Amino acid sequence: MNITKSMNGSTLNIALEGRLDTVTAPDLEQELKGSMDIAEALVLDFAKLDYISSAGLRVLLSAHKVMSKKGGMKVVNVNEIVNEVFDVTGFADILDIE
């Protein structure tokens, strides 16, 4: 999985490419831990994310908890496969998905 990160003012933008699974979830978790302290808001771009597993969902939930105390977290450009996972797991009701 490739992780591209940038700051736009106080908003942290992270674009993911590939698979967010048991192998790659710790990489995203490390990136988020190092950057969420300075960010007031978080935008995750899933335009090129092919798959998400329960390990990836756990990282998203953890990030959501931290960012909900700040400016919030938004997930954008979610494809049909990942969106179905969000629907089935109830994450569609928890996350701000555009």
Biopython code that builds the backbone (N, CA, C, O; Angstrom):
import numpy as np
from Bio.PDB.StructureBuilder import StructureBuilder

atoms = [
    (1, "MET", "N", (0.838, -1.171, 0.000)),
    (1, "MET", "CA", (0.000, 0.000, 0.000)),
    (1, "MET", "C", (0.888, 1.240, 0.000)),
    (1, "MET", "O", (1.902, 1.290, 0.696)),
    (2, "ASN", "N", (0.498, 2.237, -0.786)),
    (2, "ASN", "CA", (1.184, 3.521, -0.800)),
    (2, "ASN", "C", (0.368, 4.534, -0.006)),
    (2, "ASN", "O", (-0.857, 4.594, -0.113)),
    (3, "ILE", "N", (1.078, 5.326, 0.793)),
    (3, "ILE", "CA", (0.442, 6.368, 1.593)),
    (3, "ILE", "C", (1.041, 7.702, 1.175)),
    (3, "ILE", "O", (2.254, 7.896, 1.244)),
    (4, "THR", "N", (0.177, 8.626, 0.738)),
    (4, "THR", "CA", (0.620, 9.971, 0.377)),
    (4, "THR", "C", (-0.024, 10.926, 1.358)),
    (4, "THR", "O", (-1.243, 10.934, 1.531)),
    (5, "LYS", "N", (0.817, 11.738, 2.006)),
    (5, "LYS", "CA", (0.278, 12.620, 3.027)),
    (5, "LYS", "C", (0.696, 14.048, 2.761)),
    (5, "LYS", "O", (1.813, 14.313, 2.315)),
    (6, "SER", "N", (-0.227, 14.979, 3.044)),
    (6, "SER", "CA", (0.063, 16.403, 2.886)),
    (6, "SER", "C", (-0.784, 17.189, 3.870)),
    (6, "SER", "O", (-1.822, 16.719, 4.336)),
    (7, "MET", "N", (-0.324, 18.393, 4.177)),
    (7, "MET", "CA", (-1.085, 19.291, 5.050)),
    (7, "MET", "C", (-1.648, 20.419, 4.193)),
    (7, "MET", "O", (-0.948, 20.981, 3.351)),
    (8, "ASN", "N", (-2.914, 20.743, 4.416)),
    (8, "ASN", "CA", (-3.555, 21.875, 3.771)),
    (8, "ASN", "C", (-4.069, 22.750, 4.912)),
    (8, "ASN", "O", (-5.173, 22.549, 5.418)),
    (9, "GLY", "N", (-3.255, 23.719, 5.306)),
    (9, "GLY", "CA", (-3.572, 24.490, 6.496)),
    (9, "GLY", "C", (-3.451, 23.581, 7.707)),
    (9, "GLY", "O", (-2.384, 23.023, 7.963)),
    (10, "SER", "N", (-4.540, 23.430, 8.453)),
    (10, "SER", "CA", (-4.525, 22.553, 9.630)),
    (10, "SER", "C", (-5.182, 21.197, 9.341)),
    (10, "SER", "O", (-5.415, 20.406, 10.254)),
    (11, "THR", "N", (-5.480, 20.938, 8.053)),
    (11, "THR", "CA", (-6.105, 19.671, 7.650)),
    (11, "THR", "C", (-5.050, 18.723, 7.099)),
    (11, "THR", "O", (-4.297, 19.067, 6.188)),
    (12, "LEU", "N", (-5.010, 17.528, 7.666)),
    (12, "LEU", "CA", (-4.123, 16.475, 7.187)),
    (12, "LEU", "C", (-4.862, 15.684, 6.120)),
    (12, "LEU", "O", (-5.946, 15.156, 6.367)),
    (13, "ASN", "N", (-4.269, 15.604, 4.923)),
    (13, "ASN", "CA", (-4.832, 14.830, 3.818)),
    (13, "ASN", "C", (-3.981, 13.587, 3.611)),
    (13, "ASN", "O", (-2.765, 13.677, 3.441)),
    (14, "ILE", "N", (-4.627, 12.427, 3.627)),
    (14, "ILE", "CA", (-3.924, 11.167, 3.397)),
    (14, "ILE", "C", (-4.639, 10.403, 2.291)),
    (14, "ILE", "O", (-5.834, 10.121, 2.384)),
    (15, "ALA", "N", (-3.890, 10.073, 1.247)),
    (15, "ALA", "CA", (-4.414, 9.269, 0.135)),
    (15, "ALA", "C", (-3.802, 7.877, 0.227)),
    (15, "ALA", "O", (-2.592, 7.723, 0.394)),
    (16, "LEU", "N", (-4.657, 6.870, 0.116)),
    (16, "LEU", "CA", (-4.200, 5.483, 0.183)),
    (16, "LEU", "C", (-4.357, 4.820, -1.176)),
    (16, "LEU", "O", (-5.328, 5.054, -1.895)),
    (17, "GLU", "N", (-3.382, 3.989, -1.508)),
    (17, "GLU", "CA", (-3.417, 3.254, -2.773)),
    (17, "GLU", "C", (-3.060, 1.805, -2.499)),
    (17, "GLU", "O", (-2.020, 1.515, -1.907)),
    (18, "GLY", "N", (-3.924, 0.895, -2.931)),
    (18, "GLY", "CA", (-3.661, -0.526, -2.741)),
    (18, "GLY", "C", (-4.639, -1.157, -1.773)),
    (18, "GLY", "O", (-5.843, -0.914, -1.846)),
    (19, "ARG", "N", (-4.108, -1.983, -0.850)),
    (19, "ARG", "CA", (-4.934, -2.735, 0.094)),
    (19, "ARG", "C", (-4.618, -2.306, 1.525)),
    (19, "ARG", "O", (-3.454, -2.223, 1.916)),
    (20, "LEU", "N", (-5.659, -2.038, 2.292)),
    (20, "LEU", "CA", (-5.509, -1.726, 3.711)),
    (20, "LEU", "C", (-5.946, -2.974, 4.470)),
    (20, "LEU", "O", (-7.137, -3.208, 4.678)),
    (21, "ASP", "N", (-4.955, -3.771, 4.882)),
    (21, "ASP", "CA", (-5.247, -5.058, 5.500)),
    (21, "ASP", "C", (-4.328, -5.287, 6.698)),
    (21, "ASP", "O", (-3.690, -4.354, 7.185)),
    (22, "THR", "N", (-4.264, -6.508, 7.162)),
    (22, "THR", "CA", (-3.467, -6.849, 8.342)),
    (22, "THR", "C", (-1.999, -6.488, 8.171)),
    (22, "THR", "O", (-1.342, -6.091, 9.133)),
    (23, "VAL", "N", (-1.488, -6.619, 6.975)),
    (23, "VAL", "CA", (-0.078, -6.331, 6.702)),
    (23, "VAL", "C", (0.186, -4.827, 6.652)),
    (23, "VAL", "O", (1.214, -4.368, 7.150)),
    (24, "THR", "N", (-0.721, -4.058, 6.062)),
    (24, "THR", "CA", (-0.466, -2.631, 5.825)),
    (24, "THR", "C", (-1.089, -1.698, 6.862)),
    (24, "THR", "O", (-0.693, -0.537, 6.955)),
    (25, "ALA", "N", (-2.051, -2.179, 7.640)),
    (25, "ALA", "CA", (-2.709, -1.331, 8.634)),
    (25, "ALA", "C", (-1.722, -0.712, 9.636)),
    (25, "ALA", "O", (-1.881, 0.457, 9.986)),
    (26, "PRO", "N", (-0.712, -1.453, 10.108)),
    (26, "PRO", "CA", (0.243, -0.831, 11.027)),
    (26, "PRO", "C", (0.997, 0.357, 10.408)),
    (26, "PRO", "O", (1.365, 1.293, 11.117)),
    (27, "ASP", "N", (1.223, 0.319, 9.098)),
    (27, "ASP", "CA", (1.887, 1.435, 8.419)),
    (27, "ASP", "C", (1.028, 2.696, 8.484)),
    (27, "ASP", "O", (1.528, 3.783, 8.775)),
    (28, "LEU", "N", (-0.269, 2.540, 8.210)),
    (28, "LEU", "CA", (-1.173, 3.682, 8.281)),
    (28, "LEU", "C", (-1.279, 4.183, 9.714)),
    (28, "LEU", "O", (-1.297, 5.389, 9.958)),
    (29, "GLU", "N", (-1.349, 3.263, 10.647)),
    (29, "GLU", "CA", (-1.446, 3.640, 12.056)),
    (29, "GLU", "C", (-0.244, 4.488, 12.481)),
    (29, "GLU", "O", (-0.399, 5.477, 13.196)),
    (30, "GLN", "N", (0.940, 4.100, 12.040)),
    (30, "GLN", "CA", (2.155, 4.863, 12.354)),
    (30, "GLN", "C", (2.110, 6.256, 11.734)),
    (30, "GLN", "O", (2.455, 7.240, 12.389)),
    (31, "GLU", "N", (1.685, 6.341, 10.476)),
    (31, "GLU", "CA", (1.581, 7.640, 9.795)),
    (31, "GLU", "C", (0.607, 8.554, 10.527)),
    (31, "GLU", "O", (0.876, 9.741, 10.707)),
    (32, "LEU", "N", (-0.517, 7.999, 10.943)),
    (32, "LEU", "CA", (-1.533, 8.794, 11.627)),
    (32, "LEU", "C", (-1.054, 9.249, 13.002)),
    (32, "LEU", "O", (-1.250, 10.406, 13.375)),
    (33, "LYS", "N", (-0.433, 8.357, 13.749)),
    (33, "LYS", "CA", (0.049, 8.715, 15.089)),
    (33, "LYS", "C", (1.040, 9.863, 15.032)),
    (33, "LYS", "O", (1.044, 10.736, 15.900)),
    (34, "GLY", "N", (1.875, 9.858, 14.013)),
    (34, "GLY", "CA", (2.879, 10.897, 13.892)),
    (34, "GLY", "C", (2.338, 12.228, 13.412)),
    (34, "GLY", "O", (3.010, 13.250, 13.548)),
    (35, "SER", "N", (1.132, 12.239, 12.850)),
    (35, "SER", "CA", (0.611, 13.457, 12.223)),
    (35, "SER", "C", (-0.663, 14.016, 12.846)),
    (35, "SER", "O", (-0.939, 15.206, 12.697)),
    (36, "MET", "N", (-1.439, 13.201, 13.534)),
    (36, "MET", "CA", (-2.725, 13.666, 14.041)),
    (36, "MET", "C", (-2.584, 14.715, 15.139)),
    (36, "MET", "O", (-3.496, 15.514, 15.354)),
    (37, "ASP", "N", (-1.456, 14.717, 15.830)),
    (37, "ASP", "CA", (-1.249, 15.702, 16.903)),
    (37, "ASP", "C", (-1.289, 17.129, 16.378)),
    (37, "ASP", "O", (-1.823, 18.024, 17.033)),
    (38, "ILE", "N", (-0.723, 17.339, 15.193)),
    (38, "ILE", "CA", (-0.638, 18.703, 14.657)),
    (38, "ILE", "C", (-1.835, 19.073, 13.787)),
    (38, "ILE", "O", (-2.021, 20.244, 13.457)),
    (39, "ALA", "N", (-2.648, 18.086, 13.412)),
    (39, "ALA", "CA", (-3.789, 18.341, 12.515)),
    (39, "ALA", "C", (-5.055, 18.626, 13.317)),
    (39, "ALA", "O", (-5.290, 18.031, 14.368)),
    (40, "GLU", "N", (-5.856, 19.538, 12.806)),
    (40, "GLU", "CA", (-7.156, 19.819, 13.402)),
    (40, "GLU", "C", (-8.266, 19.011, 12.730)),
    (40, "GLU", "O", (-9.316, 18.773, 13.327)),
    (41, "ALA", "N", (-8.026, 18.589, 11.480)),
    (41, "ALA", "CA", (-8.993, 17.787, 10.734)),
    (41, "ALA", "C", (-8.226, 16.770, 9.889)),
    (41, "ALA", "O", (-7.046, 16.955, 9.591)),
    (42, "LEU", "N", (-8.916, 15.699, 9.509)),
    (42, "LEU", "CA", (-8.303, 14.628, 8.731)),
    (42, "LEU", "C", (-9.206, 14.273, 7.562)),
    (42, "LEU", "O", (-10.406, 14.061, 7.734)),
    (43, "VAL", "N", (-8.616, 14.208, 6.359)),
    (43, "VAL", "CA", (-9.329, 13.766, 5.166)),
    (43, "VAL", "C", (-8.581, 12.561, 4.607)),
    (43, "VAL", "O", (-7.397, 12.645, 4.281)),
    (44, "LEU", "N", (-9.288, 11.444, 4.501)),
    (44, "LEU", "CA", (-8.716, 10.225, 3.926)),
    (44, "LEU", "C", (-9.288, 10.039, 2.528)),
    (44, "LEU", "O", (-10.503, 9.941, 2.358)),
    (45, "ASP", "N", (-8.420, 9.990, 1.534)),
    (45, "ASP", "CA", (-8.833, 9.822, 0.144)),
    (45, "ASP", "C", (-8.647, 8.363, -0.255)),
    (45, "ASP", "O", (-7.525, 7.858, -0.305)),
    (46, "PHE", "N", (-9.761, 7.692, -0.539)),
    (46, "PHE", "CA", (-9.744, 6.268, -0.863)),
    (46, "PHE", "C", (-9.933, 6.013, -2.353)),
    (46, "PHE", "O", (-10.336, 4.915, -2.735)),
    (47, "ALA", "N", (-9.654, 7.000, -3.207)),
    (47, "ALA", "CA", (-9.864, 6.856, -4.651)),
    (47, "ALA", "C", (-9.128, 5.645, -5.220)),
    (47, "ALA", "O", (-9.622, 4.999, -6.144)),
    (48, "LYS", "N", (-7.959, 5.336, -4.678)),
    (48, "LYS", "CA", (-7.154, 4.235, -5.209)),
    (48, "LYS", "C", (-7.027, 3.075, -4.222)),
    (48, "LYS", "O", (-6.158, 2.217, -4.370)),
    (49, "LEU", "N", (-7.908, 3.058, -3.209)),
    (49, "LEU", "CA", (-7.906, 1.954, -2.250)),
    (49, "LEU", "C", (-8.766, 0.823, -2.805)),
    (49, "LEU", "O", (-9.944, 1.016, -3.107)),
    (50, "ASP", "N", (-8.162, -0.365, -2.936)),
    (50, "ASP", "CA", (-8.845, -1.507, -3.543)),
    (50, "ASP", "C", (-9.609, -2.365, -2.539)),
    (50, "ASP", "O", (-10.601, -3.005, -2.888)),
    (51, "TYR", "N", (-9.139, -2.376, -1.286)),
    (51, "TYR", "CA", (-9.673, -3.331, -0.311)),
    (51, "TYR", "C", (-9.401, -2.818, 1.091)),
    (51, "TYR", "O", (-8.387, -2.163, 1.333)),
    (52, "ILE", "N", (-10.312, -3.118, 2.022)),
    (52, "ILE", "CA", (-10.090, -2.809, 3.429)),
    (52, "ILE", "C", (-10.533, -4.001, 4.265)),
    (52, "ILE", "O", (-11.605, -4.562, 4.039)),
    (53, "SER", "N", (-9.705, -4.386, 5.232)),
    (53, "SER", "CA", (-10.022, -5.514, 6.117)),
    (53, "SER", "C", (-10.399, -4.986, 7.498)),
    (53, "SER", "O", (-10.431, -3.777, 7.727)),
    (54, "SER", "N", (-10.680, -5.899, 8.400)),
    (54, "SER", "CA", (-11.036, -5.501, 9.759)),
    (54, "SER", "C", (-9.882, -4.773, 10.445)),
    (54, "SER", "O", (-10.113, -3.904, 11.285)),
    (55, "ALA", "N", (-8.662, -5.113, 10.101)),
    (55, "ALA", "CA", (-7.500, -4.414, 10.669)),
    (55, "ALA", "C", (-7.493, -2.951, 10.216)),
    (55, "ALA", "O", (-7.166, -2.057, 10.996)),
    (56, "GLY", "N", (-7.849, -2.717, 8.972)),
    (56, "GLY", "CA", (-7.943, -1.356, 8.461)),
    (56, "GLY", "C", (-9.083, -0.595, 9.104)),
    (56, "GLY", "O", (-8.955, 0.594, 9.397)),
    (57, "LEU", "N", (-10.197, -1.274, 9.325)),
    (57, "LEU", "CA", (-11.337, -0.645, 9.991)),
    (57, "LEU", "C", (-10.983, -0.219, 11.406)),
    (57, "LEU", "O", (-11.420, 0.832, 11.875)),
    (58, "ARG", "N", (-10.189, -1.039, 12.083)),
    (58, "ARG", "CA", (-9.763, -0.716, 13.445)),
    (58, "ARG", "C", (-8.951, 0.568, 13.472)),
    (58, "ARG", "O", (-9.127, 1.397, 14.365)),
    (59, "VAL", "N", (-8.056, 0.741, 12.494)),
    (59, "VAL", "CA", (-7.245, 1.959, 12.407)),
    (59, "VAL", "C", (-8.140, 3.168, 12.142)),
    (59, "VAL", "O", (-7.938, 4.232, 12.728)),
    (60, "LEU", "N", (-9.128, 3.005, 11.260)),
    (60, "LEU", "CA", (-10.050, 4.098, 10.971)),
    (60, "LEU", "C", (-10.853, 4.489, 12.211)),
    (60, "LEU", "O", (-11.046, 5.675, 12.476)),
    (61, "LEU", "N", (-11.318, 3.502, 12.966)),
    (61, "LEU", "CA", (-12.095, 3.783, 14.166)),
    (61, "LEU", "C", (-11.255, 4.529, 15.198)),
    (61, "LEU", "O", (-11.727, 5.469, 15.837)),
    (62, "SER", "N", (-10.028, 4.104, 15.349)),
    (62, "SER", "CA", (-9.115, 4.764, 16.282)),
    (62, "SER", "C", (-8.873, 6.215, 15.870)),
    (62, "SER", "O", (-8.909, 7.114, 16.710)),
    (63, "ALA", "N", (-8.629, 6.442, 14.597)),
    (63, "ALA", "CA", (-8.411, 7.803, 14.091)),
    (63, "ALA", "C", (-9.673, 8.645, 14.261)),
    (63, "ALA", "O", (-9.599, 9.824, 14.607)),
    (64, "HIS", "N", (-10.822, 8.036, 14.018)),
    (64, "HIS", "CA", (-12.095, 8.752, 14.151)),
    (64, "HIS", "C", (-12.291, 9.226, 15.590)),
    (64, "HIS", "O", (-12.741, 10.349, 15.818)),
    (65, "LYS", "N", (-11.956, 8.374, 16.561)),
    (65, "LYS", "CA", (-12.105, 8.736, 17.972)),
    (65, "LYS", "C", (-11.243, 9.945, 18.316)),
    (65, "LYS", "O", (-11.694, 10.858, 19.008)),
    (66, "VAL", "N", (-10.007, 9.950, 17.835)),
    (66, "VAL", "CA", (-9.097, 11.066, 18.111)),
    (66, "VAL", "C", (-9.583, 12.333, 17.427)),
    (66, "VAL", "O", (-9.640, 13.393, 18.051)),
    (67, "MET", "N", (-9.932, 12.234, 16.156)),
    (67, "MET", "CA", (-10.274, 13.426, 15.379)),
    (67, "MET", "C", (-11.671, 13.974, 15.713)),
    (67, "MET", "O", (-11.945, 15.144, 15.450)),
    (68, "SER", "N", (-12.546, 13.155, 16.281)),
    (68, "SER", "CA", (-13.876, 13.656, 16.648)),
    (68, "SER", "C", (-13.794, 14.680, 17.782)),
    (68, "SER", "O", (-14.716, 15.471, 17.980)),
    (69, "LYS", "N", (-12.685, 14.661, 18.522)),
    (69, "LYS", "CA", (-12.468, 15.644, 19.591)),
    (69, "LYS", "C", (-11.868, 16.934, 19.040)),
    (69, "LYS", "O", (-11.718, 17.921, 19.759)),
    (70, "LYS", "N", (-11.531, 16.907, 17.760)),
    (70, "LYS", "CA", (-10.945, 18.078, 17.095)),
    (70, "LYS", "C", (-11.909, 18.537, 16.006)),
    (70, "LYS", "O", (-13.098, 18.732, 16.258)),
    (71, "GLY", "N", (-11.382, 18.709, 14.789)),
    (71, "GLY", "CA", (-12.189, 19.206, 13.676)),
    (71, "GLY", "C", (-12.893, 18.136, 12.872)),
    (71, "GLY", "O", (-13.619, 18.447, 11.928)),
    (72, "GLY", "N", (-12.688, 16.872, 13.233)),
    (72, "GLY", "CA", (-13.378, 15.783, 12.561)),
    (72, "GLY", "C", (-12.536, 15.059, 11.519)),
    (72, "GLY", "O", (-11.413, 15.456, 11.205)),
    (73, "MET", "N", (-13.114, 13.988, 10.997)),
    (73, "MET", "CA", (-12.466, 13.137, 10.001)),
    (73, "MET", "C", (-13.465, 12.861, 8.893)),
    (73, "MET", "O", (-14.644, 12.613, 9.151)),
    (74, "LYS", "N", (-12.988, 12.905, 7.666)),
    (74, "LYS", "CA", (-13.838, 12.682, 6.496)),
    (74, "LYS", "C", (-13.153, 11.664, 5.586)),
    (74, "LYS", "O", (-11.934, 11.695, 5.415)),
    (75, "VAL", "N", (-13.944, 10.763, 5.004)),
    (75, "VAL", "CA", (-13.437, 9.787, 4.043)),
    (75, "VAL", "C", (-14.060, 10.135, 2.692)),
    (75, "VAL", "O", (-15.281, 10.237, 2.573)),
    (76, "VAL", "N", (-13.217, 10.315, 1.677)),
    (76, "VAL", "CA", (-13.711, 10.730, 0.356)),
    (76, "VAL", "C", (-13.307, 9.727, -0.722)),
    (76, "VAL", "O", (-12.370, 8.947, -0.547)),
    (77, "ASN", "N", (-14.031, 9.764, -1.833)),
    (77, "ASN", "CA", (-13.747, 8.938, -3.018)),
    (77, "ASN", "C", (-13.735, 7.445, -2.718)),
    (77, "ASN", "O", (-12.817, 6.729, -3.119)),
    (78, "VAL", "N", (-14.757, 6.984, -2.012)),
    (78, "VAL", "CA", (-14.839, 5.567, -1.632)),
    (78, "VAL", "C", (-15.450, 4.776, -2.780)),
    (78, "VAL", "O", (-16.512, 5.131, -3.292)),
    (79, "ASN", "N", (-14.773, 3.699, -3.182)),
    (79, "ASN", "CA", (-15.302, 2.876, -4.269)),
    (79, "ASN", "C", (-16.392, 1.933, -3.765)),
    (79, "ASN", "O", (-16.645, 1.848, -2.564)),
    (80, "GLU", "N", (-17.017, 1.244, -4.671)),
    (80, "GLU", "CA", (-18.157, 0.389, -4.361)),
    (80, "GLU", "C", (-17.800, -0.751, -3.405)),
    (80, "GLU", "O", (-18.573, -1.070, -2.502)),
    (81, "ILE", "N", (-16.642, -1.357, -3.602)),
    (81, "ILE", "CA", (-16.216, -2.495, -2.773)),
    (81, "ILE", "C", (-16.008, -2.054, -1.323)),
    (81, "ILE", "O", (-16.513, -2.692, -0.399)),
    (82, "VAL", "N", (-15.268, -0.968, -1.128)),
    (82, "VAL", "CA", (-14.994, -0.471, 0.221)),
    (82, "VAL", "C", (-16.288, 0.055, 0.848)),
    (82, "VAL", "O", (-16.520, -0.131, 2.043)),
    (83, "ASN", "N", (-17.110, 0.698, 0.062)),
    (83, "ASN", "CA", (-18.374, 1.221, 0.575)),
    (83, "ASN", "C", (-19.275, 0.092, 1.068)),
    (83, "ASN", "O", (-19.983, 0.247, 2.063)),
    (84, "GLU", "N", (-19.248, -1.035, 0.375)),
    (84, "GLU", "CA", (-20.036, -2.193, 0.803)),
    (84, "GLU", "C", (-19.557, -2.701, 2.162)),
    (84, "GLU", "O", (-20.366, -3.069, 3.013)),
    (85, "VAL", "N", (-18.242, -2.718, 2.361)),
    (85, "VAL", "CA", (-17.681, -3.121, 3.657)),
    (85, "VAL", "C", (-18.164, -2.156, 4.740)),
    (85, "VAL", "O", (-18.552, -2.586, 5.827)),
    (86, "PHE", "N", (-18.142, -0.855, 4.448)),
    (86, "PHE", "CA", (-18.626, 0.145, 5.400)),
    (86, "PHE", "C", (-20.101, -0.079, 5.734)),
    (86, "PHE", "O", (-20.499, 0.049, 6.892)),
    (87, "ASP", "N", (-20.911, -0.410, 4.733)),
    (87, "ASP", "CA", (-22.343, -0.640, 4.952)),
    (87, "ASP", "C", (-22.582, -1.867, 5.833)),
    (87, "ASP", "O", (-23.349, -1.814, 6.795)),
    (88, "VAL", "N", (-21.916, -2.967, 5.491)),
    (88, "VAL", "CA", (-22.120, -4.229, 6.201)),
    (88, "VAL", "C", (-21.655, -4.135, 7.658)),
    (88, "VAL", "O", (-22.278, -4.718, 8.545)),
    (89, "THR", "N", (-20.579, -3.415, 7.902)),
    (89, "THR", "CA", (-20.010, -3.342, 9.250)),
    (89, "THR", "C", (-20.607, -2.224, 10.095)),
    (89, "THR", "O", (-20.335, -2.141, 11.292)),
    (90, "GLY", "N", (-21.410, -1.373, 9.489)),
    (90, "GLY", "CA", (-21.990, -0.260, 10.229)),
    (90, "GLY", "C", (-21.122, 0.984, 10.237)),
    (90, "GLY", "O", (-21.513, 2.001, 10.810)),
    (91, "PHE", "N", (-19.966, 0.928, 9.621)),
    (91, "PHE", "CA", (-19.068, 2.082, 9.572)),
    (91, "PHE", "C", (-19.671, 3.231, 8.756)),
    (91, "PHE", "O", (-19.304, 4.390, 8.951)),
    (92, "ALA", "N", (-20.582, 2.916, 7.856)),
    (92, "ALA", "CA", (-21.249, 3.955, 7.068)),
    (92, "ALA", "C", (-22.033, 4.891, 7.975)),
    (92, "ALA", "O", (-22.225, 6.061, 7.647)),
    (93, "ASP", "N", (-22.490, 4.374, 9.128)),
    (93, "ASP", "CA", (-23.232, 5.198, 10.077)),
    (93, "ASP", "C", (-22.310, 5.976, 11.014)),
    (93, "ASP", "O", (-22.732, 6.964, 11.614)),
    (94, "ILE", "N", (-21.078, 5.546, 11.142)),
    (94, "ILE", "CA", (-20.128, 6.167, 12.060)),
    (94, "ILE", "C", (-19.293, 7.235, 11.366)),
    (94, "ILE", "O", (-19.106, 8.331, 11.896)),
    (95, "LEU", "N", (-18.792, 6.908, 10.174)),
    (95, "LEU", "CA", (-17.871, 7.789, 9.469)),
    (95, "LEU", "C", (-18.597, 8.834, 8.613)),
    (95, "LEU", "O", (-19.723, 8.622, 8.165)),
    (96, "ASP", "N", (-17.925, 9.958, 8.403)),
    (96, "ASP", "CA", (-18.402, 10.983, 7.479)),
    (96, "ASP", "C", (-17.827, 10.640, 6.110)),
    (96, "ASP", "O", (-16.654, 10.897, 5.840)),
    (97, "ILE", "N", (-18.666, 10.052, 5.238)),
    (97, "ILE", "CA", (-18.211, 9.566, 3.935)),
    (97, "ILE", "C", (-18.803, 10.437, 2.841)),
    (97, "ILE", "O", (-20.014, 10.652, 2.792)),
    (98, "GLU", "N", (-17.945, 10.936, 1.965)),
    (98, "GLU", "CA", (-18.391, 11.750, 0.831)),
    (98, "GLU", "C", (-18.064, 11.055, -0.468)),
    (98, "GLU", "O", (-18.360, 11.581, -1.541)),
]
sb = StructureBuilder()
sb.init_structure("model")
sb.init_model(0)
sb.init_chain("A")
sb.init_seg("    ")
for serial, (resi, resn, name, xyz) in enumerate(atoms, 1):
    if name == "N":
        sb.init_residue(resn, " ", resi, " ")
    sb.init_atom(name, np.array(xyz, "f"), 0.0, 1.0, " ", f" {name:<3s}", serial, name[0])
structure = sb.get_structure()
